[in-house]
């Protein structure tokens, strides 16, 4: 019954948005409340759970998305994004620039959660698409695919690292196995998959891109532009590495962890950008602040919609749907790798969050590792792969992709949901092949 209620709720969500044309944020809240009631949550708890999900999601993303948007807007309006875009286009050529973007997403994604890397790279994607006169999704899909693959496969990304701890896996070996599978997966799900959806040509959303073409003298140098854009990446990567290499009571680790927290890293980066993309380009503080205000206005509704996805996710978690699914699958006789993937996949579809799906599935499947002797490193990748499947509408990432790329719900399902499923299925196939080779 819980799965039937969930399916009806998702269909209702599509109906409200696609047919009724109701605002996505309002639709998410309505459906979250109805599913919560149908799943047996007491009426008095429904609003608090929605508030918890909305607040928890925005609490973790409000500063990151807002400051990321400010950084992107400053980078675009100073000419920094154009400088990076033109340099990449010159180095790789118009036909191969999507591979450069895929590589960039891969590097950035190793240190950052998907949403953070997405917000940091989206201004660059817009600028490259406009400067090279190529379709937005031709560079957007490779970027999103690379970010998502690292989210599921590769330590020291926080997700796979946490699953490695649960399974007591060797993080270095997990990274090696993950890298072997991540490269072909990102290529198939990004640049190659684009060929199946090239008929879609969404416009760059208004307010998120500066169409001005800068002269060479007006733009900051390539070095300054890349340095400013990568400050948060470097800080967060340093934090991740310190957690793997330094003692827990190390003062340096504490400092790097503080500076590398997403909120702090983005805060530092925008103050650097205020100088490199603002003051150093002859702008006054008031002009810089107007740019910042415009950036926040452009992403305000996106933030609310992402928060609405978080509210729906929390309803499903607190109503026990995730645990119900996990216990149901544990009674099957599947291969440990397929079992871990299946538990994570079904919880992902039910609860939305890839991180919640991965960590919940890890906790449920952990005893299987000791009982069967299966490679814990392959279990990490299998679990991470399962946690990426489909990316349903109760995943905030679904709405992030939809709104920034200006897609309809149907187009988002066709592009983003398919991309995520390709990554998930290729991840499972990859670990099964590696298991056979290593046996």
N, C-alpha and C positions, 0 to 999 in steps of 0.2 A: 504493500500500500504506500509506503513512503516514496518509492520510485514512481508510482503512478501519479501521486500528487505533484512531485517535482516535474514530471513531463508535462502535465496539464498547465502548471505554472509557467514553464518556459514558453509553451504555445500561446498562452494568454499574453505574455510579455511581447512576443512577436506581433500578435494581433493588435495590441494597443499602439505599438510604435509604427507598424507598417500600414495597417488599415485605418485605425482611428486617427493616426498622425499626432498622437499625444506626445508631449515632450518626454525624452528618454529618462530624465531624472525622476519626473513624476511617475512614469510607468514603472520604474524599478522599485520605488517606494510602495506603490499600490500592490504590486505582485509580491514583494517581500512580506508585507503584512498579511496578505491572503494565504501565502504558503505557510507562514508561521502559525497562523490559526489552524489551518488544515492539518499540519503536522503535529498538533497537540500542544503547542506552547500556550500557557495561560494568557488570557487577553491582557492582563496587567503587565506581562513581561514583553509583549511584542514591541511596543514603542521603545522601552529601554534597550532591547537587543538591537533594534534598528539604529538607535543613537550610538550604541557601542560600536557597531560595524562601520557606520558613517564616520564617527569620530576617530576610530582606530585607523581606518584607511587614510583619512585626510590628515590625521596626526602624523602619520609616517610619510605622507607624500606632499602635504601643502607647501612646506618650505622648499622641498626638493623641486617640485614641479614649478612653483612660482619663481624661485631664484634661477632655475634652469631656463625658464622662459625669458627672464630678464637678461641672463647671459647670452642667450641666443639672439635676442632682439638687439642688444648692444653689438654683438658680433656681426649681425646683418647690416645694421645702420652705419657702422664704422667702415664697412668694406672688408672686414676680417674674413667673413664667410666667403665672400667673392674671391678673396686672395687665395684661400685654401682650395676652393672649388676650381679656380682657374689653374692652379699649380697641379692639382691631381689630374685635371683634364689634359693638361700639357704633357704630364709624365706618362699617363696611361693611354691617352687618346680617347675620343668620344665613345668609340665602340666598346672599350674595355674599362671605362670609368666605374661601371657597376661592380667590377671585381675589386677595384680599389676601395669602394664603399663597403663591400662585404668584408674585406680584410680589416678595415677600420673598425667596423662593428665587432668583429671577432676579438680584436685587441682590447677595445674599450669594455666589452662585455665580460671579460675574465674577472675584472675587479668589481663591477657594478651590478646591482639588481637591474632587471630588464627595464622597469619604468624609468629609472634614473638615466641609464644609457640612452634610452629612446629620446627622452627630453633633451639631452645634451646634443644628440646627433641630428635631430629633426631639422634644425635650421640649416645645417650643412647639406642635408638631402634636398631641401627646397631650393637652395642656391645652386647646387650642381645641376638639378633638373632644369632650372630656368636658364642657367649659363650655357649648358651644353645643348639646350633645346631638345631634351629627351623627355619621355613621359615620366611622371612622378613615381609611379610604381616600379619603373625599371631600376631605379636606384633605391627606392623605399623598401621593396621586398628583400633584396640582399642584405640591407642593414638590419631589418627586423629578424630575418632568419639567423644571422650570425649572433645577434644578441640573445636570441632565444636558445640556441644550441649551447652557448656557454652557460646559460642559466640552468640547464638541465644536466650537462655532462661534465663540466670542468671545475675542479678545485683550482685556485683558492676562492672561486666564487662562493659566497656564503651558503647557498643552497646545497650543492654537492658536498661542501666541507662538513656541514651539519649532518648530512646523511652518512658520510664516512665515519663520523664519530659514533653514530648510533650502531652501525654495523661493525665497528672496530676495524675498518678497512685501512690499508696503507694509502695515505693521501697521494704520495708520489706515484705509486703504481696506478692509482685511480686516474691521475692526471695523464699518464702515458696511454692507458687504454682509452680514456675519454678523448684525447687528442686524435688518436687513430680513427675513431668513429666520427668525431665532430667535423673534421675537414670535409669529407665527402658529403656528410649530411647537410652542412651549410650550403655547399655548392648546389646540391639537388633542390633543396627547399627554397633557395634564394634565386640566383641568376637563371637556373634552368627552369624552375617552376614558373617564373615570370612569363615564359613563352606561351603558357596555357591561358594566361589572363591578360595578354597584351591589348585586347580590345577595350579594356577599361582605361579611361583617361581622365581621372579626377583632376580638378583644378586645385592649385595651392590655395588653402583657406585664406580669406582676407584678414589682414592684421597680423599674420604670422610670417610674412615675408616682405622684404623691402625690394621692390622692382627696380630701383635706381641702379644704373650701371656706372661704376666708379672709374675714374682715371687711375693710372698707376700711382701718381703722386698722392691721391686722396686716400689710398688704402694703407693700412699698417703692413709691415713686412710679413713674409710667410712665417718666419721664426717666432715673431711676437704673437701672431694669430694662433699658431699651433700651441705655443706655450700657454697662452691664456685659456684656450679651449680645453687643454689637457690637465690643468691644475687639479681639478676635482678627481680626475682619473688617477693621477699620480698619488695624491693624498690617500685615496681609498685603497689603492693597490699596496701602498706602504703599510697601511693599517692591517690589511689581510696577511701580508708577508710576516709582519711582526708577530701576529698571533700564532703563526706556524713555526717561527724560528726563535722567539725570545721567551724567557721564563715568564710565568704569569705575574710575578711580583716585580718585574723589571720596570724601572721608571720610564725608560725609552719606549717600551711597549705601551704604557699608559698614555704617554704624550701622543704617540702615533695613532693610537686608537681614538683618542679625543679629536685630533685634527682630521682623521680619516673617516669619522662618522659622516654619513651623507649630508646632514644638515650643516655641519661645520665646514665640510669641504666646499659645499656650494656657497656658503656665506663668504668664505675666504676668496673664492674665485670671482664673485661679483665685485668685491672691493678692488681686486686686481684689475678686473675688466673696467671698472669705473675710471681707472687711470689709463690703461693701455688702449681701450676702445673709446674713451671719452676725453678726459683731460689732455692726454697726449695728442689727441686729434683736434684740439682747439675748442672743445665743447665746455660750456659752463656746467656747474652742478645742477642748476635748474633745468637745463636741457637734458642732462643725463636722467634726472628724476622723471621728466615727462616721458622719456623713452621707457623707463621702468614701469610707470603707470599704464602706458599703452600695452605693454607686454602682459601685465596682470589682467587687464580688461579682456584681452584676446583669449585668455585661457580660463576665465572664471567659470563658464558653463561646463567646460571640459572637466574641471575639478569637481564640480557638483555631480556630474554623471559618473565619474570614477568613484566618488564617494557612495553613490547609489548602488553601484555594483558591489562595493564593500558591505553595504547594509544587507543586501540579498545573501551574500556569502555568509555573513554572521548568523543570519536566521537559520540557514541550513546547518551550520556547525552546531549552534546551541540547541537545535531541535533533535540532534542525534543522528541525522541522516548519514554522516560520514562513518561513524562507528558501526551503524547498522550494516552498511555495505561491506566494511572491512571484515566483520565477523562472518558475514554470509559467504564471502569468498575464501576465508581461511578453512572452511570445511570441504573445499574441493581438493582434487588430487593433481593439481597442475605442477609443472616444473617450478622450482623456487624462483627462477628468473621471470618466468611468465606470471607467476603468482604475484610477485612484488610489483611488476608492471601493471597487472590487472587491478590490483587494489588501489594503486596510485591513480590509474586512469579513471576508475569509476568514482573515486572520491573527488578527483579534479572536476569531472562532469557535474557531480552533485554539489560541490562546495565552491567551485570557481577558482580558488587560489592555488597556484602551482606549489607554492611554498608549504601551505597547509596540507595539500595532498601528499607531497613528498615526505614531510616529517611525520604525518599520521601513518602513512603506509610503512615508513621505516620502523616506527614503534610497533606496529602490528606484525610485520614480517621478520623482525630481528631474531626471534627464537628459531626461525627456520634455518638461519645461517649455521648456528651451532649444531643443529640436528642433522643437517644434510651434508655439511662440508663444502657447500657451494662457495665459489670465490666471492668474498665480501666486496671486492672492488667492482666486479661485474654487477653485483646486486645494487651498488650505488647508482651505476649508470642506468640499469633497468628501472629502478625506482624513479630516478630523475626523468627518464624518457616518458614513463607513464604519466607523470605529473604535468606534462606539457600538452597532452592530447586535446584536440578540438578547441580549447579556450572558449567555453560557452558564454552566453550573455551575463552570467553571474560572476564572470571574471572581469575585474576592473581594466585589465589589459585589452580586452575586447573593445571597450568604449574608448580607450586611449588611442588605439589604432584607427578606429572608425572616425573619430572626431578630427584627429590631426590630418588624416588623409582625405577627409571630406567624402566618405563613402556612405552608401545606404547600408541598412542592416543586411540585406541580401548580398550586396557586394562584399561586405566584411566577412560574411560566412564563406563566400566563394574564395576569398584571398587569404585572410588571416587565419580563419579556422582550418582551412585546408593546409596551409603552410605549417601550422602547429601539429597537425595530424601526421604529415609527412615526416617531420622531425621525430615524433613519438614512435611511429612504426619503424622507421629506419634505425632508431636507437635500439629497439627490441631485437630486430633482425641482426643488428651488429653484435650485440652481446651474445646471442645464441651462436653466431658464427665463431666469435672469439672463444667461447666455451668449448666448441667442438675442436678448434685448432689447438687449444691448450690442454685438452684432455689427454 
